[in-house]
Amino acid sequence: MGQLKRFLAEQLGDDVRYVPSSYDVVGSRGGAVAIVEFPEGAPDHVKLAVAEAIMRINKHVRVVLEKASERKGVFRLREYRVIAGSGSTEVIHVEHGVKLKLDPTKVYFSPREATERLRVARQVRPGEFVMVMFAGVGPYALMIAAVQPGVKGVVAIELNPLAYEYMVENVRLNKVEGKVIPVLGDVKVAARGWYGMCDRVVMPLPKGAHMFLDRAFQCLKPEGGVIHFYHWAPEGDLYSEAFALLEREAVLRGMRVKLLDARIVSEYAPRVYKVCIDARVLPE
Ligand SMILES: C[S@@+](CC[C@H](N)C(=O)[O-])C[C@H]1O[C@@H](n2cnc3c(N)ncnc32)[C@H](O)[C@@H]1O
């Protein structure tokens, strides 16, 4: 039984079945927001009890939000409903020492992906020039600069103007000006400025990254490099489609791909997973 369920078992009786087994906390000691997803039909008194319990367990949580829609649109945002607390939803989240200022109601951010970002960042070698497409408020780019201070540069492209503004501020907060280069724009267009310059391209947009593979390949140096490609896949066949998409793009460009790693990052929906393929791209 999860911590919340144990905490509320006596108070809620049978209704404890509506208590979620986990929730997200975005922010830090200075102030945080908790985000909860309830099962269909959860009554209001359960939601309130859960929110109050979360605030008692996490003293720094000032607002508890309920997820009120799926993620939508190109900015990958969802709607939220306040269940308890008040005040600003802008926070400073700290992830493995990286400071990220953001408002989770206005920009995409998932604290659950911290381990994945660290995994990617640890692969970066000194002297590499890296592109992070779909950069959000900068968590991948900033993690790379923190874990590999010898990185030559990290260009980070984001379309949501508010996420870009937070990224610019986060570059300052983490003192990596000149090392992390935030760019506001559509990857389709903005990537052109870096054709042939990158050793590594990170593509964290499972909904549609494949439509930008042409740009990723064009950004790699002529001798090739590494692509971290995110995709959604069904439980029964996690990697074939993602790898086939990479291979198809490689063939079109007279290159080949070598699989370095393939892994599940998180569960997106029942029996649908967000997966990542790390692939080395080489001239044929
Ligand atoms: C799944 S989120 C990932 C954000 C960030 N990398 C992270 O891990 O928190 C995808 C991001 O890509 C941005 N985006 C979507 N389409 C884009 C495009 N064509 N060019 C640049 N950014 C785009 C969205 O605004 C969103 O912030």
The ligand as an ORCA input file, in Angstrom:
! r2SCAN-3c Opt
* xyz 0 1
  C       7.512     16.544    -24.390
  S       7.987     18.246    -24.149
  C       9.685     18.042    -23.615
  C      10.262     19.276    -22.994
  C      11.632     19.088    -22.343
  N      12.582     18.490    -23.240
  C      11.522     18.309    -21.065
  O      12.062     17.201    -21.002
  O      10.930     18.816    -20.113
  C       8.142     18.770    -25.827
  C       8.448     20.246    -26.004
  O       8.645     20.483    -27.401
  C       8.089     21.711    -27.767
  N       7.848     21.641    -29.214
  C       6.828     21.014    -29.842
  N       6.960     21.128    -31.191
  C       8.114     21.838    -31.401
  C       8.805     22.265    -32.568
  N       8.320     21.999    -33.802
  N       9.946     22.959    -32.425
  C      10.426     23.247    -31.181
  N       9.832     22.852    -30.025
  C       8.689     22.163    -30.140
  C       6.865     21.857    -26.877
  O       6.504     23.203    -26.696
  C       7.348     21.190    -25.576
  O       7.873     22.144    -24.690
*
